[in-house]
Amino acid sequence: MLLENGNLMKLQEVIAKKVQEGIKSIYGVDLPTVEFQPTRKDFEGDITVVVFPMLRVVKGNPVQIGNEIGAYLVEQVDVISKFNVVKGFLNLVVSDSHYLDFFNTILGETSYGYAQPNSKDAVMVEYSSPNTNKPLHLGHIRNNLLGYAVAEILKAAGHKVYKTQIINDRGIHICKSMLAWKRFGNGETPKSSGMKGDHLVGKYYVAFDKAYKAEIGELIAQGRDKAIAEKEAPLLLGAQEMLRKWEAGDAETVALWKQMNGWVYEGFDITYKNMGVDFDTLYYESDTYLLGRDVVKDGLEKNVFFKKEDGSVWIDLTDDGLDEKIVLRSDGTAVYMTQDIGTAIQRVTDFSDINGMVYTVGNEQDYHFKVLFLILKKLGYAWAEKLHHLSYGMVDLPSGKMKSREGTVVDADDLMDNMTETAASISEELGKLDGYSREEKERLYKTIGLGALKYYILKVDPKKRILFNPEESVDFQGNTGPFIQYTYARIQSILRKAEDVVLNSIENTLVLHEKEKELLKQVQLFPETVQLAAENYSPALIANYTYDLVKEFNSFYQQVSILGEPDAMKKYLRIQLAKKVGEVIEKAFLLLGIHVPERM
């Protein structure tokens, strides 16, 4: 066969080589590169060679050049059946036999679209990384969905992947929740209150803030300056003292810290399970906050860092277009940058095959990661060249659409529950679930609701800010998760009705319907799309590819008969093509963490 695994990019490589040979043969000059673009819908063709860039080395009329190269390709490449030239665009028609040969190679291939497992570098992907003083919120949802999807895409592209998070389980914010529970909690627990543990702890973080502001108000009323009142409020002083006790290892304080963090972890686990994300390994700030100090001291000796008069240690990055950055305070204590340096090195020590890391963190930390990656490079770590900050924008909601437990932040559990309720409401209105049991409906509502949420967030380029509208996301028409899920269910319905006919292969002499060919071309793009999504750390490429595939299938479904086709070979082709499209939809959606229902 001309192509390896029927890959379209391989065909383009063959054509590019033959175009270069043709230019050399006809005009006696070397063409360094060949530019392709998709053929416009209103022109006949499957691949378009752009002639205009050739004019840099070939003098002449672009239409004439296109015709001469087109004739050369028809003669030299057996799967190019004909061509046409429109101005400076050479449109090549690929023979039906090429697409049928391709389809025959993937008919029984269960791993189609995925690269050989662990054939590429091992990568660690960090996401979520919450504080243990409150529940996960809307920002964490985008973070988790992006990180999980990128990890799955990298895995499908051939990488060995470790999913991780660093849990921010220490610091003054944690002590605020602890102190408020100790002062106002009266021994309340998740069990006694009926609340998830993370919500209970978050309740006391809010209680601290409310009481703290009241104390500030009292001090101001007594004549204190506001800035002084904020520093001298008894609750804040109490939280600071509790932090000192924790750092000193005070048994009572550490026991309370472990108890309340345990409640939070139980709550997080429920949220992660409902969200459909997981982790291979966990890191805790309480274990890592001292990491990096020895690395900095070693870097100081190697002149990577420098010490100021007050004893603090810095790095000068002004020659790199950044600024000076502190890495150790004058008292020798670490800053976040120090911890992140140490944690990165520790991860490579723990997992020696790692040759790259992806940090899923909001775009407000863009500068931090530029500095971190540059410091690690200056320290001489080769793997620092393969560090990536998966930076993403904020998610906003239309005013009044969602409630929030804390009044300012949209709770992740609330949002997921709301999505299920929205899916139920819209599904009932559309009357799509006649004959379903209550249990079946509830499972389907969750599948549709979470699928809508995930798809709506992941179809957008990570760098862009999102305005998330729950009702719009559950629309059964347009570029939405439910629309794609419904098409998958339609395919499964077709397959259930199809006769159990098995042919060894599909004859490559068949003449394809235009819609069959277009659908085969879209299926053929799946492996390439997985690789591109991995290279760009972009689940949006997978999401929008799937939408394009579904649109192409629905056009095919409306214009050709599948089960009613009288010709046995053509009928078998169409059934198998529908089946393969369903498989690709399911695989693509699983990369996004979305499930597809057998019936809708």
N, C-alpha and C positions, 0 to 999 in steps of 0.2 A: 504493500500500500504506500501511497505517496505520503500519507500523514501518520504521525505517531499519536495513537489514541484519538484520532479524528479532530485534532486541535486546530482551531481556526488560525491562531497565531502562527502555527507551523506553516500553514498554507501561505500566509502573508510573507513569511521568511523566504519561502520558495519563490514566490512571485517577485519579491524585492531583488533576489539574486538574479532572476531571469531578466528583469527590467535593466539591471546594471549590465548584464551580458549583452542585451539588445542594444543599449546605448553605445557600448564599446564597439559592437559589430557594425552598427549602422553609421555611427557618427565618428567613431575613432577616438572618443574621449571617455574619461572615467567619471562616473556619477557617484559621489560619496554616500548619499543617503536617498531613500525613496520614501515619499510621504503618502500615507493612506488616510482615508476618511470614510465613514459610513456612506453608502449610496443613498441619495435623497429618495424619498418615497415616490416621487413623481417620475423617476427615471428607472429604466430597466437595469438591473445589475445587483450584485451581491457585495462586491468590493470595489472601491474607487481609488485609482491612483491619481494623485494631483500632479498635473504636468507643469504648472507654473514654476515651481522651484527648480525644475530641470533647465529653465532658460538661463540660469547662471553659468551653465557649462555647455549647453546646446543652443546654438543660435538658429532661430527659425520660427515658424508659425506654430503655436501650441496645438491647434487642431490637427495639423499635418503630423506633428511629432506624436500626438496621441494615437492617430490612426496607424502609423508605422509600428509603434511599440505594441499596440493592440494586436495587429496581425502577427507580429513576432511571437507574442505570448500564446495565441491560439495554436500556433504551430509547435511551440516548445513545451507547453504545460497541458497535459492531456485532460485535466479537469476544467480548463477554461474553454467553454463551448462557443462563446461569441462575445462581442464587445460593442460598445458605442461610445462616441466622443461628444460631449457637450461642452463647448468652449474649451477650457483648459482642464477638463475632468475626463479621465478615461475610466468608464464604467465596465467592469468585467462581470460576465455571467458565469457562475460556477455551475457545473453540470449536476443534474439530479443524482447521478450515480455517486458523486462525492458525498452528498448528504446521506444517502442510503447506506453507503459503506461505513460512514461514521456511526450511523444509528445502529447498525448491526454489531459494531464493536462494543457498544455500551448497553445493549439490551439486557444482559444478565449481570451487569457490573454494579454490585451493591455499593461500592465505594466511589462511584462516579462523582467527580468534582473535588474530591479530597486528595491531597498529596500523600505520599508514603509516610506513615507515622514516624516521628523522630528522625526525619531525614535532614532536618535543619537544626540550627542552634537552639539550645534551651533558653527560654525566656521566662522571667518572673514578672507577673502582672499584679500590681498593687491597686486595690480599689476599696471603697467604703471608708475605712479608717475613721470611725466615729469617736466622739467623746462619750465617756460613760456617765454623764450627768443628765442625759435627756434622751428621748426616743429618736429614732431615725426620722428624717424629714424629707421634704420634696427634693431638696438638693442631693440628698443621699440616694434617692431613687435614680436620678439621672446618672450619678456617679457609679452606682452598682450595675445598672443596666449597661452602661458603656464599658466598664471594666470587664464584666462577665462576657459580653459579646466579643470584645476584642480578644480575650483569652481563648474563647472557642474558635474564633476565626483563625488566630495564629496556629492553633492546634490543627485545624483543618488544612492549613497551608503547609503542614509538615513539621512544625516546631514542637518540641517538648515544652510544655507550659506548666509553671507553678503559679497557682492563684494564692495571693496573700493579702493581708491587711496589717497595719500597725494600729493597735487600739490605744487611744489616748486615755489611759486609765489613771493618770496622776496629775497633780497640779492644783492650783487654788480653786478652779471651777469644780473639781470633784469634792474638795473639802467644803465648799459652800452647800452642796446637797447634803453631805454628811452632817454638818453642823445644824442645818435646818431640821433634818429628821430627828436629830438628838434633842433639839429644843422643843419642836412642835409635833413630833410624830406619835408620841404615846405608844410606842412599840408597834405601830402599824406595819404590816407585811403585805406582800402580794396576795397571800392566801387569805388573810383577814379582811383585806379591802376588795378582793375580787379584781384587782387591777393587774395588768401585765407589769413585770418588774421594772422595765425601762420607763413606763409611764408613771409609775409610783415615784421613782427617783426623780424624774423630770418635774413632778408635782412639787417636790421639796426644793428643787433648784429655783422654781418660780416663787415659792414661799420665801426663800432667802431673799430674793431680789425685792419682793414687796416689803418685807420687814426692814431690809437694809435702807430702802428709800425713805421709809417712815422715820428711821433713826436719823438719817441725814436731815430730814425736815425738822425734827426736834432740835438738833444741834444748831441749825441755822436760826431757828426761832430764839435760841438762847444767845444769839449774837455771833456765832462762829462763821467764818468765811466758808463758802460752799466747798472750795477745794480742800480746805482743812477738814471740814465735816466729812467729806467723802473718805478721807484717809483715817479719821479717828473714830468712825462709827464702830460701836462695840462688836457688832456682828462680823465686820470685815476683820477686825483685830483677832476675833475668835477663830475665824477661818485661817488666818495666817499662822496663828499659834498651832492649829490642828495640822497644818502642812509641815511645820517644823517638827512636830511630834512624829508625824508619819516618816519623815526623812531620817529621824533619829531612831526609828524602829520601835516606838512605843507600842506595847502589846495590845492595849485596849483600842488605840486608834487604828492599828493595822487590822485588827479583827473586824472592826466596823467597816473599814474600807473593803475588806474581802467579802463581807456579807452583802453590802449594797451593790458592789460590782457584780457579784454572783447573780443578784436579782436582774441586773441590767442584761447580763449575758444571756440569761434564760429568755428575756423579752426579745433581744436581738435575734436569737436563734429562730424564734417563731416568725419574726418579720422576714428574715432571710429565706426561710422555708416557703412562706407564702409568696415571696417575690421570685423564688426559683433560682436563687444564686447560692454558690457555695465557695469554700476555700480549702486549699490543700494544707496550708500552714498559717499560723497566727504569730504575730510579734506584738509585744506589749511595751508601751513606753516605760512602764515601771522597771522593765528589764533592760531597756536600751538607752535610757536617758544619760547614762554615764559613758556610753560607747563614744568613741571618737576623740576623747581627750588625749589618749596616748598617741593616736595618729597625728593630732595637731602638734604635739610636742616633738614627734619625730620629724614632721614637716618643717618645724621651726629650725631644727638643726640643719636641714637641707636647704634652708633659705626660701622655701615655698611660702612661709609665713614670716611676719616680723612682729616684734614686741614694741609697744608704745611705752612711754615713761611711766604710766600708771600700772604697768604690768599686764595690761590686756593684750591679746594676740589677734592680729589682723592679717588679711591677705589683700594685696594691692592688685586690682583688676582693671585699673584705668587704661592700661595699654590695650586691653581687650574690649574697650568701649563700655565698661561697667564702672564700678567705683570701689572704694575700700570696704571690706566686709569683716566684721568682728567674728571670731570663731571661739575665743575664750574670754570670759570677763576678767577683770583685774583680780578678783578673788579666786580665780582658777575654775569657776563653775562654767558649765557648758551652756551654749545657746542652742536653739533648734537646729541651726546649720551643723553644729558639731555632732549632734545626735544623728542627723540624717547621713552625714559622712560615715560615721561608725556603723550605722545600720546597714547601709549599702555594702560595706566591706564585709560585715558579718554574714549577710545573706549569701555572698559568693563563697565565703568560708563554709557555710552550712550546706550549700548546694554547689559543689565544685564544677558542675557542668554548665552553670549559668553563663551565658555570653551576651546578656542584654537584659534590661529592665524597662518596664513601662509603668509610669506613675500616673494614675487617674486622679487628677486634682484640678479644681476649678481655676479659671484663668486669672483670678486675683493673685495666684502664686507663680505666675509666669517668670517673674524676675528671680524668685527664690531658686527655681530649678535651673535657670541659666547659670546662676552662681554655683550651685551644687555640682552640676555636671562639669563645669570648667575647673573647679577645685579638684575633683577626682581625676580629671585628665592631667592636671599639673602635678598631682601626686604620683603619676606614672602608671595608673591602672588602665590596661589595654581595653578592658570591657567597657570603660567609661565612654568610648566612642559609640557604643550601641545603647545608650540610655535615651529614653524618650519620655517627654512630658505630654501625656494625653490631656491637653488643656480643653476645657469646655465652658460654655456660657451658662448663665443662670436660666432657671425655669420660672416663668411667671404664670399666674392664674388670673382669669377675669375676676374682677372684684365680686365677692359674695358667692362665688361658685362653690367654695369649700369651707368647711369649718376648721378650726384649729384648736387643739387642746391648750396651747399656750398663748393664743391671741395674736401671735406674730408669725409663727412658722407653721406651715401645713404639714401635719403629721403623716408619715408614710403609711401607717396602718389605716388611717382614716381615708386617705386617697385611694388605696387599693379596695377598701370596702365600698367606697363611693363608685368606683369604676364597675364593680360587680352589680351594684344596684342600678346604675345607668344602663348597663347591658341588658339587665332583666327588663327594665321599663321599655326600652326601644324594641327588644325582641318580642315582648308581649303585644306592643302596638302593631308590629308588622305581622303578627300572627304566624310566625315561622315555626312554632314549636308544638303544633297540634300532635297529640298522641304521645308526648313525652311524659314520663313519670316526674314527680316532684324532685327526686334525687338526681335524675338525668338533667333536668332543667338547671338545678343549682350548680352542678358540675360544669355545664355548658356556659352558664352566665359567667362563672369565674374564668373559664378559658377565653371567652370572648372579651370580657372586661380587661383582664390582664394583658391579653394579646393587643387590644386597642391601645392601652397605656404604653406598652413597650414599643410597639411599632411607631406610634406617633412621636415618641421621643427619639428613637433610634434612626428614623428616616431622615432626620435633620443632621447636617454636618455638625460634628461635635463643637466646633468653634462658635457656632451661631447661638444666639439667645433664643429661647423658645417661649411662645405664649401658648400654654397648654389649655385647650378647651375640651373637657371630658365628653360632652355630648357630641361634638364634632368628630372626636376620635373614634366613636362607636358607630359612625355612619356606615351603612352597608354598601355605600357607593363611593367611588373615588379612591384616592391613594390612602387607604386605611387598612389596619389589621383585619377587621371583620370582613371586608370585601375579599381579601385574599383567602381568609379562612373559609368563606362561603364557596369560593371557587374550588378549593381543595375538596370540600364536602361534596360538591357537584361531581367532581371527577370520581370520587369513591362510589357515588351512586351509579355512575355509568359502568364502572368496573363490576359492581355487584350484579348488574343486569346483563353483562357481557357473557357470551357463551364461552365455555372452557375450551378454547381452540388454541393449540400450540403448534407453531411452525418452527422449523429449525432456524430459518433466517428469512429475511425479506429480500426478494429479488431486486437487485440494483438496476434492473431495466425498467422498473416502474416509472411512469411519468407523474411527477409530484404536482398536486394542486398548489397554487400559489401560497395558500394559507398553511399547508403542510410544510412547505419549504421555509417560510418565515418563522414558523414555530421551531423547526429543527435548528435554524440559525440561532435562535434565542437560547435554546437548550445548550447548544454548543459553546456558548459564552460563559457557562457557569464556572468551570475550573479557572478560567482567566479572571473572572470577577472575584473569586475567593482569594486568589493571589494578590490582586490589586488592593482588595480590602485589607489584607494583612500588611502589605507594604505601606499603606496609608493610614493604618490604624483607624479605619472608617467603617463601622457597621452600616452607615448610610448607603454605601455602595451595594451591600447585600440587599438591604431593604428595597431600594429603588430598582435593582435588577429584578427582584421577585415581582414587584408591581408590574414592570414591563412584560415579564413572562406571563403573568396572569392576564394582562390586557390582550396579549397575543393569543393566548389560549381561548379566551372568550370570543375573539374575532373568528378564530378557527371553528369553534363550537357552533357559532351562529351561521357559518357559511358552508360547512360540509356536513354530511351525514356520517355519523360514527356507527351506531348499531344498525342503522337502516341501509348501509352500503351493501349492494348485492355481490360485488366482487370480493371473494374470500381473502385474497392477498391484501387488497386495499383496506378492507375492514380490519384485518389483523394489524396492519401498520397503524391505523388510527387508534385502535384500542391500546396498543403498546405505547404509542406516542402520548396518549392521555395518561397512561400509567407512569411513564417516565417524567412527565411534567409534574404529576402529583408527588413523585419521589423527590424531585428537585425542590419543589415548594416546601415540603416537609424538612428537608435537609437545611435549606436556607433559613427557614424560620427557627429551627433548633439552634442554629448559630446565633440567633438573636434572643434565644431563651424563650421562644414562643411555641406553644403547642397548637396542633391543628386537630379539629374535631372530625370524626368519621361521618357525622350527620349534623345538619343544621336546619 
